[in-house]
Amino acid sequence: QGNLRSYVRTLVHIYGNMLNSVGAAAKVFDYLDRKPQVSMEGDLQPENLKGHVQFQGLTFTYPTRPNRPALQGLSLDLKPGQITALVGPSGGGKSTCVSLLERFYEPQEGEILLDGQPLHQYQHKYLHRKVAMVGQEPVLFSGSIRENIAYGLLDCPLEKVQEAARQANAHGFISQLEHGYDTDVGERGSMLSGGQKQRIAIARALIREPQVLILDEVTSCLDAESEGMVQQALASCPSQTLLVIAHRLKTVEKADQIVVIDKGVVLEQGTHEELMSKKGSYYRLKERLFTEEAEGQADENEHPIQ
Ligand code: ATP
């Protein structure tokens, strides 16, 4: 009965959103329906997944742009417990990497391996659980913070919600709110800042204990404090493979591996120190940003590296 009540409440919230705003509802359903567009599916669902992801010679061309490959023989190794940051100019291929990892598309050449097995050999549902994505504009629905974090998990105890919020560095600000975890986030989370919304979305992803977490870093509306908190949350994520699409270079310095992607190929990769001393494309991106800052063309919240 408790389960049913919780389920109905979730439905009521979604329905409420629908009445409030068709756009918001569409987004919620997009989120719910987020599933791979490719048909091939296997039945692998191992109990102990390490989350080792290998992109092997991926070549991919969008059907709508047949003459311009978005990825051209791209290879990457994402190790469990490590943070990998993808950086590079706009249109370089960062989001396409994520779309292929989420199996929205199938590469024309090459393949992605998860713990040594091709992605298509895994069951869709299983992959969806194990590979979580937190987008730039996290989808929150009007309801409490607790409901937003526990979203879809029936009868999830508050302790579990709090634990996920702690990992996502959200517990501090939530506890300071008058109604704590029962605070209503407002329509589409309008009561919260961009950084707070993203931390709630990270908590929502972490509570499901995914092995691979993909984060498309927010580019705007992120105050300095929230930004630091999101970084800390990432740094302390327990034993997961983390892939961050970084739009600002200063957020990637602590990554175990920084990969610079342009025109669908990997230009260079290494740690911040390694790439800085190499004085290659990463160094130049950094330098450009530094010059822009010196000239006062960009403020704290607007540092897209593109
Ligand atoms: P940004 O930092 O601006 O998000 P990105 O590095 O993520 O850029 P992608 O979005 O992966 O780059 O784009 C790689 C190439 O594929 C670009 O030439 C882009 O125009 C093209 N592209 C991206 N998405 C699509 C799509 N849905 N259909 C057709 N072409 C696309």
Boltz pocket constraint, residues with backbone or C-beta under 6 A from the ligand:
constraints:
  - pocket:
      binder: B
      contacts: [[A, 62], [A, 64], [A, 65], [A, 68], [A, 69], [A, 70], [A, 88], [A, 89], [A, 90], [A, 91], [A, 92], [A, 93], [A, 94], [A, 95], [A, 96], [A, 97], [A, 261], [A, 306]]
      max_distance: 6.0
